[in-house]
Amino acid sequence: MTAKVNPIPEGMHSVTPHLVVDGAADAIEFYKKAFNAVETARIPGKDGKLIHAAVRIGDSTVMLVDEFRDFGNLGPKALKGSPVTLHIYVPDADATYAQAIAAGAAEKMPPADMFWGDRYGQVTDPFGHVWSIATHTRDMTREEMDAAMKQQMPDCG
């Protein structure tokens, strides 16, 4: 008798980012240093490029694969950017931001207190992916957010 297979594997969430990276093995090492990632899978192809890899950051998995240009599998540097930002919640946004910069990320937006109740900043990793780093600091009603937005960003409200 065959055991029933869980359609969502243990430890996975409904949505999991799968990053294309020029240098996936190097990206894994960067994510370990920047975000305390733990490598959970690595499958190299014949040429040494990774055809699948995964890391766990906090309680979430991020999958990675090397660029394979012949198949149209391109990372953000080859595409001259990406419209996607990866958002992570951490206990201390300032400390994680500094850790990511020390590991080689580029500063994009230093952490600041935001109108929606988060301490929030952004970095670009050495492979072209943008990461927003946040710590939730206060619960706010919609009305409180609207008022804070008008103060913090008067041109938007």
C-alpha positions in Angstrom: 0.0 0.0 0.0 1.4 3.4 -1.0 1.3 6.2 1.6 -0.5 9.4 0.6 1.9 12.1 -0.6 1.4 15.6 0.8 0.8 17.8 -2.2 2.8 20.6 -0.5 6.0 19.2 0.8 6.8 19.5 4.5 8.3 22.9 5.3 7.2 24.6 2.1 4.8 27.4 1.6 2.2 28.0 -1.1 4.5 30.5 -2.9 8.2 30.0 -3.2 10.6 32.3 -5.1 12.8 30.5 -7.6 15.7 32.8 -8.6 17.7 32.6 -11.8 21.3 33.6 -10.9 24.5 34.0 -12.9 26.6 32.1 -10.3 24.0 30.3 -8.2 26.7 28.6 -6.0 28.2 32.0 -5.2 24.7 33.3 -4.5 24.2 30.5 -2.0 27.4 31.6 -0.1 26.3 35.2 -0.2 22.8 34.4 1.2 24.5 32.5 4.0 26.5 35.5 4.9 23.9 38.2 4.3 20.7 36.5 5.5 21.9 33.5 7.6 20.6 31.1 4.9 20.9 27.4 5.3 21.5 25.4 2.2 19.0 22.5 1.9 19.6 21.3 -1.7 22.2 21.4 -4.5 22.0 19.5 -7.8 24.9 20.3 -10.2 24.6 19.5 -13.9 27.4 18.0 -16.0 29.1 21.3 -16.5 29.0 22.2 -12.8 26.2 24.7 -13.1 23.4 24.2 -10.6 20.2 22.9 -12.2 18.5 23.2 -8.8 19.4 24.4 -5.4 17.5 25.7 -2.3 18.2 27.6 0.8 16.1 28.3 3.8 15.9 31.9 5.1 14.0 32.1 8.3 11.0 29.8 7.8 11.0 30.1 4.0 12.7 28.3 1.1 14.2 30.2 -1.8 15.1 28.0 -4.8 17.9 28.8 -7.2 19.1 27.8 -10.6 22.1 29.0 -12.7 21.5 31.0 -15.9 21.1 28.8 -18.9 21.1 31.3 -21.7 20.5 28.6 -24.4 17.1 28.0 -22.8 16.3 31.7 -22.2 16.9 31.3 -18.5 18.4 34.7 -17.5 19.1 36.4 -14.3 18.5 40.1 -13.5 22.0 41.2 -14.6 21.4 39.8 -18.1 18.0 41.4 -18.2 19.3 44.7 -16.9 17.2 44.5 -13.7 14.2 42.8 -12.4 10.7 44.1 -11.5 10.6 41.7 -8.5 11.6 42.5 -5.0 12.1 39.7 -2.4 10.7 40.8 1.0 12.0 39.4 4.2 10.8 40.0 7.8 13.6 39.8 10.4 13.8 40.6 14.1 16.2 43.6 13.5 16.1 45.2 10.1 19.0 47.5 10.8 21.3 44.6 11.8 20.3 42.5 8.8 20.7 45.4 6.5 24.2 46.0 7.8 25.0 42.3 7.6 23.9 42.2 3.9 26.0 45.3 3.1 29.0 43.7 4.9 28.5 40.5 2.8 28.6 42.5 -0.5 25.1 43.8 -1.1 24.7 47.3 -2.5 22.8 50.0 -0.6 19.5 50.8 -2.2 17.4 52.3 0.6 18.7 52.6 4.2 16.3 51.4 6.9 13.8 53.9 8.1 10.5 53.9 10.0 7.7 53.6 7.5 4.1 54.8 7.6 2.7 51.3 7.5 4.4 50.3 10.8 7.6 48.6 9.6 11.3 49.5 9.9 12.2 49.0 6.2 15.2 49.2 3.9 16.4 47.7 0.6 19.6 46.2 -0.8 20.6 44.8 -4.1 22.5 41.6 -3.9 25.7 41.1 -6.0 23.6 39.1 -8.5 21.1 41.8 -9.2 18.1 40.7 -7.0 16.6 43.4 -4.8 15.7 42.5 -1.2 13.5 44.5 1.1 14.4 44.0 4.8 11.7 44.8 7.4 10.9 44.5 11.0 7.3 45.1 12.0 7.4 47.7 14.8 3.8 48.8 15.4 0.3 47.7 14.5 -1.7 50.5 12.9 -5.2 51.0 11.7 -5.9 52.0 8.1 -6.7 55.5 9.3 -3.4 55.7 11.2 -1.5 54.5 8.1 -3.3 57.1 5.9 -2.5 59.9 8.3 1.2 58.8 8.6 1.5 58.5 4.9 0.3 62.0 4.4 2.9 63.2 6.8 5.8 61.0 5.4 4.8 61.3 1.7 2.7 64.4 1.2 2.9 64.0 -2.6 1.3 60.6 -2.5 -1.7 61.1 -0.3 
